Amino acid sequence: MGMTIDDCIHKLDFSISAYQKLIDENVSKGEVVGTGVRGTWTASTPLNKAYSDMIEAFRTAKDALRQMEQKQRWIKCSDNLPDMNVDILGTIKDSGEVVKVTRMTYRLEDLGWKWVLSDDVESNSYHPYEIIAWMPLPKPYSEVEE
């Protein structure tokens, strides 16, 4: 099984701490080679800059992972409904049991709000299906990297 988003974030946190420790050690033992407008320069200043850049990259990756995680979470219908006429993934419950996940749309029709499932089955007050949760559709696969 692959790593979860939480596993990746834990590894990024560990890396951030390790690089920060390296910076702190370099600053404490750094030999001053000059001072200027940008502060004091030590023999390890370029290395510390590289470490700082790595830390910033790790923090950016953490933020991106958290945003991705938020976009792909199930949302209870009792908490929030999707926008009208937008395709989503929905979890269907029938007779008290979760029976499947399918693509669907929530839309307003003559008789009121309806869930229109991908197999053209409608869930309304007369239908036994209950839509209990939904999430946005993921982006389609692309062979071209974005």
C-alpha positions as CSV (number, residue, x, y, z in Angstrom):
1,M,0.0,0.0,0.0
2,G,1.2,3.5,-0.8
3,M,1.8,6.4,1.5
4,T,-1.2,8.4,2.7
5,I,-1.2,12.2,2.6
6,D,-0.7,12.2,6.4
7,D,2.4,10.0,5.9
8,C,3.8,12.4,3.4
9,I,3.2,15.4,5.6
10,H,4.9,13.6,8.5
11,K,7.9,13.0,6.3
12,L,7.9,16.6,5.2
13,D,7.7,17.8,8.8
14,F,10.7,15.6,9.7
15,S,12.7,17.0,6.8
16,I,11.9,20.6,7.7
17,S,13.1,19.9,11.3
18,A,16.3,18.2,10.0
19,Y,17.2,21.1,7.7
20,Q,16.4,23.7,10.3
21,K,18.7,21.8,12.7
22,L,21.5,21.9,10.1
23,I,21.0,25.7,9.6
24,D,21.2,26.2,13.4
25,E,24.3,24.2,13.7
26,N,26.0,26.0,10.8
27,V,25.2,29.4,12.2
28,S,26.5,28.5,15.7
29,K,29.8,27.3,14.4
30,G,30.1,29.5,11.3
31,E,33.2,31.4,10.8
32,V,32.4,35.1,9.9
33,V,33.9,36.0,6.6
34,G,32.3,39.4,6.2
35,T,29.3,41.7,6.9
36,G,27.3,43.8,4.7
37,V,23.8,45.2,3.9
38,R,22.4,41.7,3.9
39,G,23.9,40.8,7.3
40,T,26.8,38.7,8.4
41,W,28.2,36.2,6.0
42,T,29.7,33.0,7.1
43,A,31.5,30.2,5.2
44,S,28.2,28.2,5.3
45,T,25.9,31.0,4.2
46,P,25.3,29.6,0.7
47,L,24.6,26.2,2.2
48,N,22.1,27.7,4.7
49,K,20.4,29.5,1.8
50,A,20.0,26.1,0.0
51,Y,18.6,24.6,3.3
52,S,16.2,27.5,3.7
53,D,15.0,27.0,0.1
54,M,14.4,23.3,0.8
55,I,12.4,24.1,3.9
56,E,10.3,26.6,1.9
57,A,9.7,23.9,-0.8
58,F,8.7,21.4,1.8
59,R,6.2,23.8,3.4
60,T,4.8,24.6,-0.1
61,A,4.4,20.8,-0.7
62,K,2.6,20.4,2.6
63,D,0.1,23.2,1.8
64,A,-0.5,21.6,-1.6
65,L,-1.1,18.2,-0.1
66,R,-3.6,19.7,2.5
67,Q,-5.5,21.5,-0.3
68,M,-5.6,18.3,-2.4
69,E,-6.9,16.4,0.7
70,Q,-9.6,18.9,1.3
71,K,-10.8,18.7,-2.3
72,Q,-11.1,14.9,-2.1
73,R,-13.0,14.4,1.1
74,W,-16.5,13.0,1.4
75,I,-19.0,15.7,2.4
76,K,-22.2,14.7,4.3
77,C,-25.3,15.8,2.5
78,S,-26.7,16.8,5.9
79,D,-23.7,19.3,6.2
80,N,-23.6,20.7,2.7
81,L,-25.1,20.1,-0.7
82,P,-23.1,20.4,-4.0
83,D,-23.7,23.2,-6.5
84,M,-26.7,22.7,-8.8
85,N,-26.1,20.9,-12.1
86,V,-22.5,19.9,-11.3
87,D,-21.4,16.3,-11.7
88,I,-20.0,14.8,-8.5
89,L,-19.4,11.4,-6.9
90,G,-22.1,10.3,-4.5
91,T,-22.5,7.5,-1.9
92,I,-25.8,5.7,-2.1
93,K,-27.5,4.0,0.8
94,D,-30.4,1.6,0.3
95,S,-32.4,0.0,3.1
96,G,-29.8,1.2,5.6
97,E,-26.7,-0.1,3.8
98,V,-24.2,1.7,1.6
99,V,-24.6,0.0,-1.7
100,K,-22.4,2.0,-4.2
101,V,-20.6,5.1,-5.3
102,T,-21.6,6.6,-8.6
103,R,-21.4,9.8,-10.6
104,M,-24.4,12.0,-10.1
105,T,-25.9,15.5,-10.4
106,Y,-28.0,17.4,-8.0
107,R,-30.6,19.5,-9.9
108,L,-33.8,21.4,-9.7
109,E,-36.7,20.0,-11.8
110,D,-40.5,20.6,-12.0
111,L,-41.1,18.4,-8.9
112,G,-38.3,19.8,-6.8
113,W,-34.7,18.9,-6.1
114,K,-33.5,15.5,-7.5
115,W,-30.3,13.5,-7.6
116,V,-29.8,12.2,-11.1
117,L,-27.5,9.2,-11.1
118,S,-25.2,8.2,-13.9
119,D,-27.5,5.3,-14.7
120,D,-30.4,7.7,-15.2
121,V,-32.1,6.5,-11.9
122,E,-33.5,9.4,-10.0
123,S,-33.5,9.6,-6.2
124,N,-36.4,11.6,-4.8
125,S,-38.9,11.3,-2.0
126,Y,-40.6,8.4,-3.8
127,H,-37.3,6.4,-4.4
128,P,-35.8,4.1,-1.8
129,Y,-32.2,5.3,-2.5
130,E,-30.7,7.8,-0.1
131,I,-27.7,9.9,-1.1
132,I,-25.7,10.3,2.1
133,A,-22.4,11.9,1.0
134,W,-20.7,13.4,-2.0
135,M,-17.3,14.8,-3.3
136,P,-16.2,16.7,-6.3
137,L,-15.0,14.6,-9.3
138,P,-11.2,14.3,-9.6
139,K,-9.6,15.9,-12.7
140,P,-9.5,13.5,-15.7
141,Y,-6.3,11.7,-16.4
142,S,-3.9,13.5,-18.7
143,E,-0.7,12.2,-20.2
144,V,0.7,15.7,-20.3
145,E,2.1,17.0,-17.0
146,E,0.6,20.3,-15.8
